[in-house]
Amino acid sequence: MTLHDHDIVIRGGTIYDGTGNAGFVGDIAINGHSISAVGSVRGSGMEEIDATGKLITPGFVDIHTHYDGQATWDERLTPSSEHGVTTVVMGNCGVGFAPCRGEDHDRLISLMEGVEDIPNPVLAEGLSWNWESFSDFLNAIEEKPHDIDFACQVPHGPLRVYVMGQRGADREPANDEDIAEMARLTEEGIKAGALGFSTSRTLNHRTSEGDPTPCYQAAEIELAGIAKALENAGNGVLQIVSDFTDGQKELDLLQNLASSSGRPLILSMGQSAQSPDAWRNILQWIEAQNSNNVDVKGMVATRPVGILLGLDASMNPFTNNPAYKEIEHLPLPDRLLEMRKPEVKARILELEAQASDNPFSAILQNYNAMFILGKSPDYEQPREASLAAIAEREGTTAASQAYNAMVADDGSELLYTPFLNYADFDLEAVREMMLHPNTVLGLGDGGAHVGMICDGSFTTTLMTHWTRDRTRGEKVDLGWAVKAHCRDTAMAYGLSDRGLLKPGFKADINVIDHDNLMLHKPEIVRDLPAGGKRLQQRASGYQATIVSGVIIQRDGQPTGALPGKLVRGPQSIPMDVAAE
């Protein structure tokens, strides 16, 4: 019988250890759940991975996801685990499913359906509801094995409804007793293992009935009471998304919450087409807070946030067209047959300009900023690649260009309309936001927006477009990129035990064929409860992904291993490492 010195040895790869330093060629040994050696590893491994010519990085930590529903029914937290992510944080934007009384199940389903585009039938069939309190919810999802680690936050929407009932859903002001109870339950949730508290202050987030979320424009006294609970608990992050409609008043509120509670505040931000320079003001404000020792970070995306439109997606440019509505019920093959008839095309295009009450109308027909995504997705296409620009050059209409693209081949083509981070038709604003010392990467929304947005692949975009492929501006340093989406994201939520490739740290590791790493075209898959469909985007080039010393992916295929655990609260640096 052959005895081995290590469980796994990864040999001969270029190690980017998460510190931001340049890569170096070496080996990594794993014993149990931890890294045991980095450099030149002697002795054999029970399993050996040849990483010659490959990168070795820590596993990515994605701190803005919405797997609150999926984690209850699915062992694999895809798409994240297919893009090198080994830890996710969910419960963002004030939405989730706990705490919750039985009579409020449908209300929270409506909230999640409206805010995060997860269909009612999927949630109604998928959720077991074998919980009421937030602690019960943690226990329920902890019982189910998963492929990667996951952590939760206390969401404001469910909390408010749980404490205030209909008054909370109707956004009535909370009284002193309401605030005290929300604070008590939040502190209880933090002590049970939540990494923070999240709330939404944007009108972009609505229930499926079109109502603002329960926590929209909650008063400062209410938020301050809850923030005090985090201070009492001694940990936890405040995660907030806001419209900033009140300008300085809103910034003052956020400053008061962060400074009075002493807890870190993470604020979602991006570039809007309506106010393309407003993000600079927010970033300057964040910088000023940190200069005054108030811990505020802006959370930013690695590419535009955009809607995907297609015949099999949730929407397409003709969703609200009266002529299209006559055939939209048909199965896709039958619909394609109809749409390829010249008379059907002519009638749809003739009625294309009719007004619509749909809130997405401005996006659905925004041909000036609509692109064909293509088989090799390009998220930084120039203005002249837009459907409007192509139509002008060819002497046609943009609507007909969209129509032709969608009916080509098998009807699987997707049109891409960025609505954040693309006001200038390039990613220079994104680059500036990413590189700022007071920002952290996120906003991929894995587990949400299943039929319109597919951004759980942000990590792969960072490693391909930004470090290797970009031609329309400067790239970013590979060492910086690894640190930004591994160690920096981990530390933003106090997960000190991961994000670095050093002895004693958690063995969450990627082996990446960087030269051949690539994103595939998003596709519709039907793997949700109740036969629900979602957009899924796969990647090639992840040779291996390891979680807690166990290989969960080989060459893009799951191994079936499920070592992922619920992360309860901040995680400490191993004692022997901290002593060094």
Buried (B, 14 or more C-beta within 10 A) or exposed (E): EEEBBBBBBBBBBBBBBBBBEEBEBBBBBBBEBBBBBBEEBEEBBBBBBEBEEBBBBBBBBBBBBBBBBBBBBBBBBBBBBBBBBBBBBBBBBBBBBBBBEEEBBEBBBBBBBBBBBBBBBBBBBBBEBEBBBBBBBBBBBBEBEBBBBBBBBBBBBBBBBBBBBEBBBEBEEBEEEBBBBBBBBBBBBBBBBBBBBBBBBBEEBBBBEEBBBBBBBBEBEBBBBBBBBBBBBEBBBBBBBBBBEEEEEBBEBBBBBBBEBEBBBBBBBBBBBEEBEBBEBBBEBBBBBEEEEBBBBBBBBBBBBBBBBBBBBBBBBBBBBEBBEEBEEEEBEEBBBBBEEEEBBEBBBEBBEEEBEEEBBEBBBBBEBBBBBBEEBBBBBEBEBBBBBBBEEEEBBBBBBBBBBBBEEEBBBBBBBBBBBBBBBBBBBBBBBBBBEBBBBBBBBBBBBBBBBBBBBBBBBBBBBBBBBBEEEEBBBBBBBBBBBBBBBBBBBBBBBBBBBBBBBBBBBBBBBBEEBBBBBBBBBEEBBEEBBBBBBBBEBBBBBBBBBBBBBBEBEBEEBBBBBBBBBBBEBBEEBEEE
